[in-house]
C-alpha cells in the first residue's frame, strides 16, 4: 500500500497542470479540459484522505464533485456551441463581449 503523500503529490501535480492550462491557454475547450483536470485532482485527494482515515465521506464528496462536473460540462459545451455558431470562433480573448 502506497503512502497518502504519494497520492497527494500526484494530486498537486495534476492540479498545477490544470491551473496552468486555465491560465495559459486561450481555447475554450482546452480551458474546460483543464478545469476537469483540476476537479479530478481534488477527487484524488478526497479519495486518498478517505482511504487514509477509513471514512466514506471522501467518496461522498467525490460523487457530488462528479455530478457538478458533469453539469458544468453540459452547460459549458452548450455555451461554446452557441458562441461558435454566432461568432465562428471560440477564442477566449475574442469572447470578451457577449453582445448579439
N, C-alpha and C positions, 0 to 999 in steps of 0.2 A: 504494500500500500504506500502510495506516494504521500509525502507531507503536504499539508494545506498550502504552504508557502509556494510550492511549485504551481499550483492552480492559480493562486493569487497573482504570481508573477506573469503567468500566461494571460490572465485576465487583464492585467495592467498593460501588457504589450498590445493586446488586441484593442483595448480602449484607446490607447495612444495612436495606433494606426487609424482607427475610425475618426478620432478627433482631427488628425492631420488631413484626412480625406475631406472632412467637412470644411476645414479652414482653407485648404489649398485649391481643391478642385472647383470648377465652375459649372460642370454639367449636373443638372438636377438629379438625374438617375444615379450618378455616382455619389452624390450627396446623400440620397436616400439609402443607398447601399452602405455608406459609411455610418449612418445613424443606426442601421440594423446591426452592424458590426459592434457598435458601442453597446447596444441593448443586449446582444449575445454575450459580450464581455461581462456585463453586470449579472446576467443569468448564470454564467460560470462561477462567478464569485459567490452568489447566493447558494448555489448547489454545493460548492466546496465548504462553505461555512456550515450549511445544514448537515452535511455528512460529518463534519468535524464535531459538531455539538450533538449529533444524533437526534435531530429535530426535523419535523416535516414542514416547518414554517417557511424554509427556504424554497421548497418545491411549490408551495402555495404562491409565493411571490413570483416565481418563475412563470407559473400558469397565468397570472394576471399580466405580467410583462409581455408574454407571448400574445395574449389577447389584444392588448393595446397596440402592439407592434403590427399585428395583422390589420387592425382597423386603420392604423396610420398609413400602412402601405396602400390599402384600398383607396383611401381618400386622397393620398398624395399622388398616386398614379392617375387617378381620375382628374385631378387638377393639372397634372403635367400634360395629359392628352388634350384637355380643353385648351390650355395655353398654346400647345403646339398647333392645334387646328386653327387658332386665330392668328398667331404670330409667325408660324412656320419655323420656330427656333425655340430651343429650351435652355439657352444660355442664361445663367442666373443674373449676370450683370445687365442684360437687356430686359429682364423682368422686373426692374425696379418700380415701374408704374403699372398698375393693373387696370388702366383705363381701357375702355372698349374701343 
